[in-house]
Amino acid sequence: MRSTYATVTVAFCVAGCGGRIVSIGSDGGTVAPASATCTESDCASSVVVLATGDIGFAAPVLGELFVGGGYVYVGTKGAIARVPVSGGSLETFTSTSDQVATILADDHDVYWTVLPNKNSSAIFRLSQTGGAPTSLGAPPVDTPAIFLDRTTLYWKNDTVMLNALPLTEGSATTMPFSRDALSPMVLVDGHMLRADCTGIDVPSTGTVVAGYGMVADSSHCYELHGDCGQPWACGDVVSIPMGGGLETVRVKASSPSSQEFVTARMMIDELGFYLLKYDDRPHDAMPTVLLRVPFDGGSPVRLTDDAYVVAYAVTANRIYWLTGSNDLKSMPKYKP
């Protein structure tokens, strides 16, 4: 049985995490001791530009990053590219005619989805050593969310059913999941949770967290609560106790219907949860701010100074981000 270990939105709890969820250190480093945290401004000398200007995507659009197998993988419209975590030449891992929506990986393979359209709505898999992509034959997905643990790939189809496909052998099984086909969801160590932080048991193994539109730790779900019909774009960022309960506002929006936050791309680690925010720009402009919201209720911290943060990933020791000008950067989470 092979082991699944790294995704951009998967995390697990390690010794000393104090009940919080710690990001997977899939960039090959060891977990750093807690010390003062970094932002791009106060750790400027430690910021590494992994690739610049040659990523070659036609226009800045929201994309995805994940870090694994010694590489940073970048997905957007037209391709999935990769560059070594230490920097170097960028190479095209695979090409696609559609917008890459979600990327994740295990020890052997890379999985991704594209934004649903009439031509392409499958989930794809490709060995990290390269070759031709394989369609897993999945039905159309209502959201580009897929979830991976050590044994199983999960996705929700365009009804309210949850699909579970074993990674080694067997066919997908389905189970009722939510009352709303378009809703946030998060996988937390054997439980697939809905927007109200309640859910169902799934055949998950290992302590794993992966989310779309929301994230969770051992005690709370973190998500957006708004009224614009897009559960990961509008409203306040709130926390909800595990199992359901009263919401607590963690980041206040300027109005309930303002499209300020992109919580589809939330992550979580031992320091807090991460999300992108539109910086006083129209909602169809590119998000410009990468925020970390502390668990202790402190003020959100802006991590990067770059305009147009397109995508990001967090590991045990580092933060990676892609700018709208096609610069791929990383910096330590803690001051050296």
Kinemage of the C-alpha trace (Angstrom):
@kinemage 1
@onewidth
@group {chain A} dominant
@subgroup {mainchain}
@vectorlist {calphas} color= white
{ca met a 1} P 0.000 0.000 0.000
{ca arg a 2} L 1.564 3.271 -1.035
{ca ser a 3} L 1.297 6.320 1.193
{ca thr a 4} L -0.226 9.637 0.250
{ca tyr a 5} L 1.593 12.520 1.827
{ca ala a 6} L 1.582 15.992 0.292
{ca thr a 7} L -0.888 18.505 -1.092
{ca val a 8} L -1.193 22.251 -1.088
{ca thr a 9} L -4.122 22.061 1.257
{ca val a 10} L -3.369 18.977 3.300
{ca ala a 11} L -1.983 19.201 6.797
{ca phe a 12} L -1.392 16.984 9.800
{ca cys a 13} L -0.642 17.359 13.487
{ca val a 14} L 2.892 16.586 14.624
{ca ala a 15} L 4.405 16.313 18.070
{ca gly a 16} L 4.292 19.598 19.891
{ca cys a 17} L 1.579 21.193 17.783
{ca gly a 18} L -0.567 21.848 20.851
{ca gly a 19} L -3.767 20.630 19.232
{ca arg a 20} L -3.379 22.845 16.174
{ca ile a 21} L -2.919 21.619 12.638
{ca val a 22} L 0.581 21.930 11.178
{ca ser a 23} L 1.274 22.111 7.450
{ca ile a 24} L 3.079 19.242 5.803
{ca gly a 25} L 6.788 19.934 5.351
{ca ser a 26} L 6.813 18.627 1.812
{ca asp a 27} L 9.691 20.865 0.718
{ca gly a 28} L 12.109 18.494 2.424
{ca gly a 29} L 12.946 20.651 5.441
{ca thr a 30} L 12.640 19.797 9.108
{ca val a 31} L 10.171 21.635 11.299
{ca ala a 32} L 11.743 24.853 12.530
{ca pro a 33} L 11.579 25.852 16.196
{ca ala a 34} L 9.015 28.520 16.942
{ca ser a 35} L 10.465 32.025 16.844
{ca ala a 36} L 9.493 35.422 15.501
{ca thr a 37} L 7.481 35.100 12.306
{ca cys a 38} L 8.358 36.572 8.919
{ca thr a 39} L 6.704 38.918 6.499
{ca glu a 40} L 8.246 39.883 3.166
{ca ser a 41} L 9.185 43.283 4.584
{ca asp a 42} L 10.989 42.192 7.719
{ca cys a 43} L 12.579 39.065 6.182
{ca ala a 44} L 13.536 40.648 2.860
{ca ser a 45} L 17.048 39.224 2.937
{ca ser a 46} L 15.602 35.705 3.227
{ca val a 47} L 13.128 35.972 0.312
{ca val a 48} L 14.113 33.667 -2.553
{ca val a 49} L 12.957 34.247 -6.134
{ca leu a 50} L 12.582 30.729 -7.530
{ca ala a 51} L 11.544 31.781 -11.032
{ca thr a 52} L 10.793 35.123 -12.628
{ca gly a 53} L 9.133 36.310 -15.795
{ca asp a 54} L 9.489 33.034 -17.668
{ca ile a 55} L 6.475 31.137 -16.389
{ca gly a 56} L 4.791 32.158 -19.608
{ca phe a 57} L 1.127 32.242 -18.671
{ca ala a 58} L -0.902 34.501 -20.940
{ca ala a 59} L -2.503 36.592 -18.219
{ca pro a 60} L -2.526 36.754 -14.434
{ca val a 61} L -5.393 34.540 -13.320
{ca leu a 62} L -6.055 32.728 -10.093
{ca gly a 63} L -4.002 29.578 -10.096
{ca glu a 64} L -2.784 26.929 -7.696
{ca leu a 65} L 0.518 25.946 -6.123
{ca phe a 66} L 1.651 22.850 -4.341
{ca val a 67} L 5.027 21.839 -2.995
{ca gly a 68} L 6.147 18.229 -3.088
{ca gly a 69} L 8.775 15.841 -4.348
{ca gly a 70} L 11.401 18.575 -4.321
{ca tyr a 71} L 9.408 20.835 -6.647
{ca val a 72} L 7.009 23.755 -6.551
{ca tyr a 73} L 4.201 23.024 -9.003
{ca val a 74} L 2.284 25.943 -10.541
{ca gly a 75} L -1.077 25.471 -12.221
{ca thr a 76} L -3.040 28.034 -14.191
{ca lys a 77} L -4.566 28.303 -17.667
{ca gly a 78} L -2.507 26.447 -20.225
{ca ala a 79} L -0.115 24.354 -18.165
{ca ile a 80} L 1.151 22.922 -14.931
{ca ala a 81} L 4.784 23.967 -14.572
{ca arg a 82} L 7.341 23.138 -11.899
{ca val a 83} L 10.621 24.443 -10.544
{ca pro a 84} L 12.928 22.917 -7.891
{ca val a 85} L 12.311 24.236 -4.366
{ca ser a 86} L 15.903 25.480 -4.403
{ca gly a 87} L 15.245 27.463 -7.597
{ca gly a 88} L 16.375 26.856 -11.136
{ca ser a 89} L 14.897 26.345 -14.570
{ca leu a 90} L 11.133 26.207 -14.888
{ca glu a 91} L 9.784 23.299 -16.898
{ca thr a 92} L 6.346 22.396 -18.193
{ca phe a 93} L 5.078 19.338 -16.340
{ca thr a 94} L 1.949 18.956 -18.475
{ca ser a 95} L -0.222 21.111 -20.734
{ca thr a 96} L -3.945 21.750 -20.532
{ca ser a 97} L -6.353 23.842 -22.569
{ca asp a 98} L -8.372 24.762 -19.477
{ca gln a 99} L -7.922 26.691 -16.249
{ca val a 100} L -6.322 24.479 -13.586
{ca ala a 101} L -8.457 24.778 -10.470
{ca thr a 102} L -6.944 22.433 -7.873
{ca ile a 103} L -3.643 20.539 -7.671
{ca leu a 104} L -2.562 17.984 -5.101
{ca ala a 105} L -0.161 15.059 -4.946
{ca asp a 106} L 0.859 11.909 -3.159
{ca asp a 107} L 4.288 10.260 -3.105
{ca his a 108} L 3.904 9.109 -6.686
{ca asp a 109} L 1.296 11.056 -8.629
{ca val a 110} L -0.086 14.526 -9.265
{ca tyr a 111} L -3.856 15.066 -9.375
{ca trp a 112} L -5.686 18.094 -10.709
{ca thr a 113} L -9.024 19.428 -11.844
{ca val a 114} L -9.923 22.143 -14.302
{ca leu a 115} L -12.772 24.603 -14.071
{ca pro a 116} L -15.879 22.742 -15.281
{ca asn a 117} L -16.953 23.361 -18.856
{ca lys a 118} L -18.610 21.423 -21.641
{ca asn a 119} L -15.302 20.129 -22.986
{ca ser a 120} L -13.414 19.053 -19.890
{ca ser a 121} L -14.663 18.275 -16.407
{ca ala a 122} L -12.695 15.179 -15.446
{ca ile a 123} L -10.153 14.693 -12.700
{ca phe a 124} L -6.674 13.929 -14.026
{ca arg a 125} L -3.717 11.979 -12.676
{ca leu a 126} L -0.089 11.950 -13.863
{ca ser a 127} L 3.017 10.310 -12.422
{ca gln a 128} L 5.487 12.776 -10.912
{ca thr a 129} L 8.045 11.290 -13.288
{ca gly a 130} L 5.978 12.536 -16.244
{ca gly a 131} L 4.190 10.866 -19.136
{ca ala a 132} L 0.628 11.176 -20.401
{ca pro a 133} L -2.194 12.295 -18.067
{ca thr a 134} L -4.940 9.819 -17.244
{ca ser a 135} L -8.563 10.833 -16.793
{ca leu a 136} L -10.057 9.102 -13.789
{ca gly a 137} L -13.436 9.076 -15.504
{ca ala a 138} L -15.028 11.209 -12.805
{ca pro a 139} L -18.461 12.722 -13.422
{ca pro a 140} L -18.734 16.498 -13.862
{ca val a 141} L -17.859 18.342 -10.677
{ca asp a 142} L -19.884 21.303 -9.462
{ca thr a 143} L -16.786 22.796 -7.829
{ca pro a 144} L -13.137 22.181 -8.713
{ca ala a 145} L -12.527 20.696 -5.253
{ca ile a 146} L -10.811 17.343 -4.797
{ca phe a 147} L -9.496 15.871 -1.561
{ca leu a 148} L -6.746 13.338 -0.971
{ca asp a 149} L -5.645 11.335 2.017
{ca arg a 150} L -3.307 8.376 2.284
{ca thr a 151} L -5.646 5.879 0.617
{ca thr a 152} L -8.543 7.680 -1.073
{ca leu a 153} L -9.398 10.458 -3.515
{ca tyr a 154} L -12.654 12.347 -2.809
{ca trp a 155} L -14.762 14.754 -4.852
{ca lys a 156} L -18.335 15.997 -4.976
{ca asn a 157} L -20.312 15.675 -8.169
{ca asp a 158} L -22.916 18.080 -9.549
{ca thr a 159} L -25.620 16.776 -7.238
{ca val a 160} L -25.199 16.434 -3.477
{ca met a 161} L -23.296 13.139 -3.507
{ca leu a 162} L -19.747 12.585 -2.296
{ca asn a 163} L -17.499 10.230 -4.281
{ca ala a 164} L -14.658 8.186 -2.758
{ca leu a 165} L -12.144 6.443 -5.062
{ca pro a 166} L -9.464 4.110 -3.612
{ca leu a 167} L -6.004 5.030 -4.897
{ca thr a 168} L -4.795 1.479 -5.456
{ca glu a 169} L -7.720 -0.545 -6.777
{ca gly a 170} L -11.496 -0.639 -6.846
{ca ser a 171} L -14.208 1.682 -8.085
{ca ala a 172} L -15.643 4.868 -6.608
{ca thr a 173} L -18.437 4.691 -4.069
{ca thr a 174} L -20.947 7.461 -3.444
{ca met a 175} L -22.687 8.683 -0.330
{ca pro a 176} L -25.144 11.516 0.431
{ca phe a 177} L -23.335 14.569 1.699
{ca ser a 178} L -24.923 18.023 1.529
{ca arg a 179} L -28.200 19.736 0.835
{ca asp a 180} L -26.550 22.224 -1.492
{ca ala a 181} L -24.440 21.166 -4.467
{ca leu a 182} L -22.482 24.449 -4.351
{ca ser a 183} L -21.058 24.704 -0.849
{ca pro a 184} L -17.717 24.764 0.998
{ca met a 185} L -16.403 21.515 2.421
{ca val a 186} L -13.387 20.248 4.339
{ca leu a 187} L -11.861 16.826 5.042
{ca val a 188} L -10.654 16.414 8.627
{ca asp a 189} L -9.269 13.043 9.750
{ca gly a 190} L -12.110 10.765 8.748
{ca his a 191} L -14.846 13.387 8.620
{ca met a 192} L -16.059 15.370 5.611
{ca leu a 193} L -17.540 18.569 7.013
{ca arg a 194} L -20.178 20.891 5.564
{ca ala a 195} L -20.388 24.655 5.903
{ca asp a 196} L -22.079 24.365 9.330
{ca cys a 197} L -19.085 22.319 10.617
{ca thr a 198} L -21.119 19.103 10.786
{ca gly a 199} L -20.611 16.205 8.417
{ca ile a 200} L -20.268 12.505 7.723
{ca asp a 201} L -17.684 9.812 8.393
{ca val a 202} L -15.607 8.771 5.379
{ca pro a 203} L -13.021 5.996 4.922
{ca ser a 204} L -10.143 8.375 5.606
{ca thr a 205} L -6.880 7.198 7.155
{ca gly a 206} L -4.367 9.319 9.002
{ca thr a 207} L -4.828 12.789 10.418
{ca val a 208} L -5.442 14.877 7.323
{ca val a 209} L -7.028 18.246 6.645
{ca ala a 210} L -7.962 19.512 3.192
{ca gly a 211} L -10.510 22.191 2.421
{ca tyr a 212} L -12.266 24.062 -0.334
{ca gly a 213} L -14.012 27.251 0.683
{ca met a 214} L -13.214 26.485 4.315
{ca val a 215} L -10.506 24.996 6.536
{ca ala a 216} L -10.570 23.451 10.003
{ca asp a 217} L -8.410 22.570 12.959
{ca ser a 218} L -9.197 20.204 15.816
{ca ser a 219} L -11.792 22.538 17.328
{ca his a 220} L -13.232 24.917 14.688
{ca cys a 221} L -14.091 25.434 11.042
{ca tyr a 222} L -13.059 28.715 9.397
{ca glu a 223} L -15.014 30.002 6.416
{ca leu a 224} L -16.915 32.892 4.870
{ca his a 225} L -20.466 33.890 5.771
{ca gly a 226} L -22.050 36.232 3.224
{ca asp a 227} L -25.125 36.734 1.089
{ca cys a 228} L -23.906 37.045 -2.512
{ca gly a 229} L -24.494 33.414 -3.467
{ca gln a 230} L -20.762 32.666 -3.676
{ca pro a 231} L -19.788 31.049 -0.370
{ca trp a 232} L -16.061 31.658 -0.865
{ca ala a 233} L -16.178 35.260 -2.100
{ca cys a 234} L -18.431 37.464 0.037
{ca gly a 235} L -18.977 38.306 3.668
{ca asp a 236} L -17.163 38.026 7.004
{ca val a 237} L -14.601 35.318 7.745
{ca val a 238} L -16.004 33.406 10.732
{ca ser a 239} L -15.132 30.465 12.958
{ca ile a 240} L -17.679 27.783 13.891
{ca pro a 241} L -17.190 25.202 16.674
{ca met a 242} L -16.631 21.616 15.526
{ca gly a 243} L -20.043 19.931 15.388
{ca gly a 244} L -21.864 23.205 14.792
{ca gly a 245} L -22.712 26.207 16.921
{ca leu a 246} L -22.541 29.982 17.047
{ca glu a 247} L -20.317 31.821 14.589
{ca thr a 248} L -17.564 34.175 15.719
{ca val a 249} L -16.405 36.867 13.280
{ca arg a 250} L -12.633 36.641 12.756
{ca val a 251} L -12.181 39.084 9.844
{ca lys a 252} L -14.838 41.731 9.206
{ca ala a 253} L -15.896 42.578 5.649
{ca ser a 254} L -16.832 46.120 4.683
{ca ser a 255} L -20.365 44.871 3.927
{ca pro a 256} L -22.095 41.452 3.941
{ca ser a 257} L -22.197 41.335 0.135
{ca ser a 258} L -18.755 42.796 -0.614
{ca gln a 259} L -16.484 40.472 -2.587
{ca glu a 260} L -13.332 40.955 -0.533
{ca phe a 261} L -12.001 37.509 0.294
{ca val a 262} L -11.020 34.421 -1.709
{ca thr a 263} L -11.542 31.675 0.847
{ca ala a 264} L -11.566 28.971 -1.829
{ca arg a 265} L -7.810 29.144 -1.363
{ca met a 266} L -7.586 28.969 2.416
{ca met a 267} L -4.812 27.117 4.241
{ca ile a 268} L -4.118 26.479 7.890
{ca asp a 269} L -1.062 25.766 10.028
{ca glu a 270} L 0.191 26.147 13.603
{ca leu a 271} L 0.176 29.961 13.329
{ca gly a 272} L -3.322 30.587 11.985
{ca phe a 273} L -5.298 30.388 8.756
{ca tyr a 274} L -4.434 32.009 5.431
{ca leu a 275} L -6.550 33.628 2.722
{ca leu a 276} L -6.364 36.101 -0.150
{ca lys a 277} L -8.085 39.491 0.028
{ca tyr a 278} L -9.009 42.006 -2.650
{ca asp a 279} L -7.223 45.199 -1.669
{ca asp a 280} L -9.902 47.871 -2.202
{ca arg a 281} L -10.259 46.907 -5.854
{ca pro a 282} L -13.208 45.740 -7.943
{ca his a 283} L -14.007 42.075 -7.414
{ca asp a 284} L -12.953 41.202 -10.958
{ca ala a 285} L -9.432 42.496 -10.314
{ca met a 286} L -6.656 40.301 -8.998
{ca pro a 287} L -6.374 39.715 -5.226
{ca thr a 288} L -3.368 41.593 -3.915
{ca val a 289} L -3.050 40.684 -0.247
{ca leu a 290} L -2.039 37.402 1.357
{ca leu a 291} L -3.239 37.434 4.975
{ca arg a 292} L -2.605 35.215 7.965
{ca val a 293} L -5.227 35.403 10.716
{ca pro a 294} L -3.868 34.351 14.146
{ca phe a 295} L -5.815 31.815 16.188
{ca asp a 296} L -5.545 34.011 19.274
{ca gly a 297} L -7.829 36.662 17.786
{ca gly a 298} L -5.083 39.100 16.862
{ca ser a 299} L -5.215 41.341 13.808
{ca pro a 300} L -4.666 39.776 10.364
{ca val a 301} L -1.062 40.038 9.157
{ca arg a 302} L -0.220 40.981 5.569
{ca leu a 303} L 2.594 38.649 4.551
{ca thr a 304} L 3.753 39.894 1.151
{ca asp a 305} L 4.312 43.314 -0.382
{ca asp a 306} L 3.681 42.151 -3.950
{ca ala a 307} L 0.754 43.337 -6.012
{ca tyr a 308} L -1.421 40.596 -7.452
{ca val a 309} L -0.795 37.481 -5.407
{ca val a 310} L -2.158 34.794 -7.714
{ca ala a 311} L -1.595 31.672 -5.620
{ca tyr a 312} L 0.286 30.499 -2.542
{ca ala a 313} L 1.272 27.407 -0.577
{ca val a 314} L 2.420 26.898 3.017
{ca thr a 315} L 4.694 24.150 4.339
{ca ala a 316} L 6.168 23.511 7.777
{ca asn a 317} L 8.922 26.071 7.273
{ca arg a 318} L 8.180 28.247 4.245
{ca ile a 319} L 5.557 30.261 2.392
{ca tyr a 320} L 5.494 30.176 -1.422
{ca trp a 321} L 3.592 32.585 -3.649
{ca leu a 322} L 3.105 33.457 -7.296
{ca thr a 323} L 2.625 37.080 -8.361
{ca gly a 324} L 0.631 38.391 -11.286
{ca ser a 325} L 3.891 39.355 -12.981
{ca asn a 326} L 4.935 35.669 -12.952
{ca asp a 327} L 7.451 35.872 -10.124
{ca leu a 328} L 7.533 32.736 -7.991
{ca lys a 329} L 8.921 33.466 -4.511
{ca ser a 330} L 9.389 31.865 -1.137
{ca met a 331} L 10.376 32.973 2.339
{ca pro a 332} L 10.731 31.329 5.752
{ca lys a 333} L 7.766 31.377 8.107
{ca tyr a 334} L 10.095 32.102 11.026
{ca lys a 335} L 12.970 34.537 11.235
{ca pro a 336} L 16.361 32.832 10.850
